[in-house]
Structure formats: structure tokens, C-alpha cells
Amino acid sequence: MPVKVSVVVPVFDPGIYIEDCIASLQRQSMPPDEYEVIFVDDGSTDGTPARLDALAAEDSRMRVIHQENSGWSGKPRNVGIDAARGEFVMFVDNDDYLGDEALERMYAYGVAHGADVIVGKMAGRGRGVPVELFRRNHPRATVENAPLIDSLTPHKMIRRAFLERTGLRFPEGRRRLEDHVFVTEAYLRAANVSVLSDYVCYYHLKREDGSNAGFERFDPVGYFKNLREALDVVERYTEPGAVRDRLFRRWLRVEMVERLRARRFLKLPDDYRRELFREIHQVVVERFGPGVAVGLQPTQQVVAALTAADRYDDVVAFAEWEATVKPLTQPGTIEWRGGVLHVAFTAEYACGREPMTFPAQPETTALEDTPKDVAHAIAWVGAQTAARFRQATADLLLKERSSAAQYFQPVRFTHESVPAGEDGRVRLLMRVTAAVDPAALPDDGVWDAVARVKFGGWTKEVRLGPVSRAAGAGTAAGPVAVVGGRAVRPYWTEPHRNLSMDVGAGGTWLGLNGARAGVTDGRLRVTVPLHVPAATEVPLLLACAARSVEVPATLVPAEGGAVIEAGLPADALPDGALWRVAVCLAPGATERRFHRLPLGVRSGPGGMAVVAAPRPRLLVRLTRRVRRVLGAARTTAGRLGAVRASAVRASGAGRA
């Protein structure tokens, strides 16, 4: 069977952090004979070489190439390209990992659309990843119709014939931004680039020890020398004009202006800040014409202008002001309708603890000259933010807590100017309603609601909250719903009172203690505080001592909740016995989970009857408390015994 994908992994001293990478490569859904993994060990000095050799000996998909240390990832990737046999080559770093279906999905998507380059959706744990690029699938993406240039890390799947035809390889040696040079050229020379956004293919991780190569503080002189090489690629494959300016704008915005803003800039030592500023200033004046900065957002234009004018102190002062700016959200109504959770909230920006205010009658004016001082710069930003307010956007993303996978939710929003006092200024407020369909989420887990607010040159994300203190932390944000065969519980986190959603929720979290029940003509009817969009077949479990009986039931929508209806098999339930009742809300799950209801049924001469189930929680709590007290007493006694023994030994030693 021809190899479809060769995965190339450059390796240098990853320690335990390579294990998740290995495990994810072995879990791939692509048939084992259709892909290979090439680990290129770049002179590791830890136990990794032996680990990889043992892996290759036991798994025929795995190959290992050892070489002397080259100083960076470029040469190992090139060695991997030359050794690859696959139709496509996929680049993975040794401390990251893939989604289980990544290779299969990316390959199929690339083949379907004739792509030379396939960009898979990324999730970042402690590391920034593109967001807007993955808002939707782009089967035929270009640097003109999609924000491709926002994704310049090497973690792509690339057709090997394209690499051979173009001779495209990574720059080698100890350096920075080798991936920018490589990926930019790939984008500009590919016949087609496809972006797969409906599945998280790549998990980009920050190590707990903070030793990722990209997190090392760089030498500004060398870094911006390498950055100029990426700009050279753009000049080589584009003509002067709007497209080139747009591409250059990416480096001006991300690698320069953003490094000089707010806390990111202020937290650096002053001597390093000055060196960084000096190198950025040189690139700006050498390489960027007026058409590059003019496309930036107002705040970014100010920083670019001050940098071009070599006004370091004003850049610092502007950063100090920007450090006080943050998004402010206020949750509104949250309700289920037809299996969809509708989440309303407002979003605006605050300066310090107070909402920002803006001129009520602003005019759009170009920044034709460098602001005369920081006060003038702040005033201009305020006026332009207000003038462009109709372009402002707000989004709601759901981010899975353990994996950091995130997905945009459908939203509607309006813009509103709210009077903010007698001086004629206004607050700029967006009223947002998101429609969250839990059935569309790929996995069970805790999903945190994150508001993304974009205007004025600020694009910031913040957890949706806090809800008013009256709602209380740790409380439900609405009833539990049964959607797509899963129990879904929206709630306010503790102690910050932000909105989260537990998909596949279980246990007492479901809040079924409010259930009410009765038996009529042998049929059990239980009213439960659940939202159910349509009638659903669910099993009930009747349990008594060591026996249990499972009966079919129907969960149907009802006013104020839902109703469970089931026929009780009287002949299978002996008289006098108390049968506890539990319901499985997700019968199609791999592991069925039954949730206890606060009731039982008992069969007697008069037929079946509902009785209150005993509540063992108080006894359980008392038992746990007694155990803790006894445990603490034993611990204290043990410590005292140890102290006495030590004292005796010391006394004996003194006598000796």
C-alpha cells in the first residue's frame, strides 16, 4: 500500500514531553499501512534517542534518523523531507500532538480540493494560535481571500511533489523564523491551499517547564535579520501594491507593533526594551512604505507612527495607558429554546475599572502625521474608535477546558451608544445573543464561554461573566438539558461566576432532587427539571438490594420541565420491597450512566405507589466527618509518638 502521509518530527531533548506526541501518532485513525512517522533526532543528550530506537523496533510505522546537533529545527525537517515516502508530508513538533483523526481528515480534504498545502485547525494550550482563520473551512484559500498569513508555524501538511518540484526547504542553522520563510513561500507558490476548520487537528502546547524553543528570549538583531528574509520572500513573489502591503502588514502588526504594546512590552527589562525598539524602528523605516501602516487599526497605527519617528518614551507611555484597557462583559438572560441555549450579554471596553467613554459626534480622520504627544494619540484613538464603531464585532467561543479546543458560536449583535454624563460623551456598547447548540460540540467535557471583543485596534478575549452576586457562584445558569443524547448543564463557576457548560454532565450536578412523581394504572410519571427539545426514549433502572430491573421509558417535553413516563412491571417487583429509581439520559453513550431520582416505588395490596427515597447524604457526611476526625487524631498521635521517640534517642545519645 503506498504511503499517503509521512509525518516528520524534529527532536531535541524533549524528555517526557514527547510521550503525548508519540501516543497521538500511534492513535491515528488513518490505517497503519498508509502513514509513516520519521523522527529526526538532532543530537539529543537526554534519554530520547534510546526511547525512539525502542519505539521503532516495536512499531513498523516509526522510523528514526540520528544526526549531530544542527542548532535548530530547519535541518531536521529537511532531512525528514528527503527521507519521506508519503504523498504528503506533515510537520509536527516533538512537544505537541495531533487530534486522533488529523491525518485522515487533512489528507482527504487536501485530495478532495487538489491542495498543495493543508492547514488544519489548531488549539493552543498556553500558546497563541490563529483564531479568525479557523472561523470556517476554506477549501480554496489564498493570501488575498483568507487570513492565511496569520498562520506561519510549520505545522502543515504539504504535498511532497510540490516540495520536490519547487525545491522548497527550510533555512538551516541556529536561527529564528525559518518557518516564516518556508511557509510564506509555500503559500505564494502553491496551486491551492485548503484550510480545515471543523476539527482540531493540531494541539500546540507550552511546556510546564517553559522550555519550548520558541519561548526563549531572542536576540533582537538576529531575529529581525531573519525576519527580513521573510519579507524578501514576499518581494520575490509579489508585485508592489495592495497585496504586498497586506502581507507586510502582518509582520508589522504581529512581530513589531504587538511586541511594543501594553503589558507585553512593559514587563521586559528596560535595556532589552530599548534594544528591541531600536531594531524594530530600523525595519519599519527601511522596509515599509505608507500603504502598510495605513491598514492597521487605530491603536496599532499610533504605535507604528511613534516607532517610525523613533519616540521610545512615548511608546512606553502609550503602552502604560493601553495596559489599563480591557473588555467588560455582563451576562443577560440565558434560556433553552428547542435544544439550543440562547446566551445574551453586553460587551464594551473599560479603562481601569470604569467603562470607556468616547465622543458622541466623532469624525473619521487619517493619522497624517505622528501624534504630537501621548494625550493627542489617545484622543485620536478614541475619536476613530467611535467613528468606526459600526465595524466592531463581538463573538462567543466555547473552549474545552482540558484540550483548549475552541469553536465559534452563531451570534447576533447590535451597536448602541449610551450617554455617559453631561459632557456629551458616550459608552459604546454591543448587545449580543449567541445560539449554542451542544449537539454540534465534538466532545464531552467542560466548555468555558469566552467573549471575543474586537474594535478600536483591540481584539481581546475574556471569560463571559461575572454574573451578579445574587445568582451565586457554582449555581445553575439554567436547567439541565438533554440534547443530542447528552446531558448538558450550564452553570456559573466558583468563585469567579463565569459561564461554563458541562456536556455529558452527571451525578448530583443534574439537580434532579426537584423531581415529582405519581403512579396511575401501573404507569410511573415523574416530572423533572430538565429541558428536552423532543420526546426521547430512555431506560429506567429500578434497584432493590442486589436486584435490578430495567424498563423502557419516554422523556417528553412538558411545561416547566420534562416528564418521564414508564410502565411498571408489577409482576417483577415483589410486594413490600422499596425500589430506588434511576434514569439514563444518554442511552447511546459508550458508558451508560444512571442518575438517581429522589424517589422509590413500592408494591403493595393497593398496587404500586411512589414513596420518598431515603436520603443517605447526612449519614454519609457524618461518617466522613468522623473518619476525618479519627484520621487527624491518628496523625497527631503518630507525630507525638515520633517526637517522643526522637527525644528518647537524643537523651540516650547524650548519656552515651
Order of alpha helices (4+ residues) and beta strands (2+ residues): beta-alpha-beta-alpha-beta-alpha-beta-beta-alpha-beta-beta-beta-alpha-alpha-beta-alpha-alpha-alpha-alpha-alpha-alpha-alpha-beta-beta-beta-beta-alpha-beta-beta-beta-beta-beta-beta-beta-beta-beta-beta-beta-beta-beta-beta-beta-beta-beta-beta-alpha
